[in-house]
């Protein structure tokens, strides 16, 4: 049983190296990620063939279709959100990520595999302080069409997610929690990515979801799921919060309540840029 940090104030790194390998959602290519302890604050990524690790920053994020992509100069790295969500969500603040390939493996479509890798390695206090968290002086609102995200100053970091889909299997869902590492592990990390049966062919034709399969994504077919059972009755809205946590990981968690209605990576990135 891993003893997770109480909150997100103390600096933590890994006690030892840990790794996972698997298929990338969009490329369909095999990739491996090794996670290493470091005394450098923040998350750093070492690309294939590079000796230097690049510090990950919010301004490297590119709004790309169906995933979060980082532009790291020599190459882009896509589908980073579940890994970053696991690192930040579990309370880690100092980690070096060594990647083989250009896309982070999807594993089972949730952050659970990354949480298990972190638990295998264990956490240890880092030698240097965390990067400062954003401080909110007043409320912020960002919109894209009918989608809205707000951040309101609060004592602690809490999240409210609301989704509204015409498909009866999903419908309208909402989920709220004050985030701690233990709650992230129990209530958010296991929630898997989801998609729609009627969009699969179109997305594949566009060169996306080449690695998507029924064992790494929930697939909705109107009023039913093609691959039940769900891990939570409201697994889709929890997964949306997982994505949001991953997209805020590079900025740091604000002392705020963040509410998102019909969120997307683009909308999350707008808030991260504003923070």
Order of alpha helices (4+ residues) and beta strands (2+ residues): beta-beta-beta-beta-beta-beta-beta-beta-alpha-beta-alpha-beta-beta-beta-beta-beta-beta-alpha-beta-beta-alpha-beta-alpha
